[in-house]
Amino acid sequence: MKRHMETLRSTITQIGEQARVRKRMLSILAAIFVLQIYFVRELLAAELLFGMGFAVLFFLGLTIYLVGALGERGLGVAEAVVRVISKSARHGYASLEEIGRKSFRHPRSESAQ
């Protein structure tokens, strides 16, 4: 009977030891799993932050590019407008010079003789 009790005790202690080892193993695995989930969440959050930062920089660069391109187009249009205005001004100045050269009186009028 003593022998059976000892084997029963040893079996119970082995089961208890195995349960402690299992509990420790499960708690260590759970901690690693939780840390992995936390690490993945932090990586995703960092990736989203970097993505938003790059999107802001992209739109800032796009805006600067578009303003530059519109400025170049504006200069082209302004150049064409200035050419038209200068041509018109030259024509007007030439007309004024021609009018200035002409006498206001007819050559055969009384006051001219």
C-alpha positions in Angstrom: 0.0 0.0 0.0 2.8 2.3 0.8 4.2 1.7 -2.6 1.0 2.6 -4.3 0.8 5.8 -2.3 4.3 6.8 -3.2 3.6 6.2 -6.9 0.4 8.1 -6.6 2.3 11.0 -4.9 5.0 11.0 -7.5 2.5 10.9 -10.3 0.6 13.8 -8.8 3.8 15.8 -8.3 4.8 15.1 -11.9 1.4 16.2 -13.1 1.7 19.3 -10.9 5.2 20.0 -12.2 4.0 19.5 -15.7 1.1 21.8 -15.1 3.4 24.5 -13.7 5.7 24.1 -16.7 2.7 24.3 -19.0 1.4 27.4 -17.2 4.8 29.0 -17.4 5.1 28.0 -21.1 1.6 29.3 -21.9 2.2 32.6 -20.0 5.5 33.1 -21.8 3.9 32.3 -25.2 1.0 34.6 -24.4 3.4 37.4 -23.5 5.3 36.9 -26.7 2.1 36.9 -28.7 0.9 40.1 -27.0 4.2 41.8 -27.6 4.1 40.7 -31.3 0.6 42.1 -31.7 1.7 45.4 -30.0 4.8 45.6 -32.2 2.8 45.0 -35.3 0.3 47.7 -34.3 3.1 50.1 -33.6 4.7 49.4 -37.0 1.3 50.0 -38.7 0.9 53.2 -36.9 4.4 54.4 -37.8 3.7 53.4 -41.5 0.5 55.4 -41.5 2.3 58.4 -40.0 5.1 58.2 -42.6 2.5 57.8 -45.4 0.7 60.9 -44.3 3.9 62.8 -44.1 4.9 61.8 -47.6 1.4 62.6 -48.9 1.8 66.1 -47.4 5.2 66.6 -49.0 3.9 65.2 -52.3 1.0 67.7 -52.4 3.3 70.6 -51.3 5.7 69.7 -54.2 2.8 69.4 -56.6 1.5 72.8 -55.6 4.8 74.4 -56.0 5.2 72.7 -59.4 1.7 73.9 -60.6 2.4 77.4 -59.4 5.6 77.5 -61.4 4.0 76.0 -64.5 1.2 78.5 -64.3 3.7 81.3 -63.9 5.5 80.2 -67.0 2.2 80.1 -68.9 1.3 83.5 -67.6 4.6 84.9 -68.8 3.9 83.5 -72.2 0.5 85.0 -72.3 1.8 88.3 -71.0 4.5 88.4 -73.7 1.8 87.9 -76.4 -0.3 90.7 -74.9 2.7 93.0 -74.7 3.5 92.4 -78.3 -0.1 93.3 -79.3 -0.1 96.4 -77.1 3.3 97.5 -78.4 2.3 97.0 -82.0 -0.9 99.1 -81.4 1.1 101.8 -79.6 3.6 102.0 -82.5 0.7 102.3 -85.0 -0.9 105.0 -82.8 2.4 106.9 -82.5 3.0 106.7 -86.2 -0.5 108.0 -86.8 0.1 110.9 -84.4 3.3 111.8 -86.1 1.6 111.8 -89.5 -1.1 114.1 -88.2 1.5 116.3 -86.6 3.3 116.8 -89.9 0.2 117.8 -91.8 -0.8 121.4 -91.7 -4.2 122.2 -90.3 -5.0 124.6 -93.1 -5.5 123.9 -96.7 -2.6 125.3 -98.8 -4.9 127.5 -100.9 -6.8 129.0 -98.0 -6.8 132.8 -97.4 -4.8 132.6 -94.2 -2.1 130.4 -95.7 -1.5 132.9 -98.5 
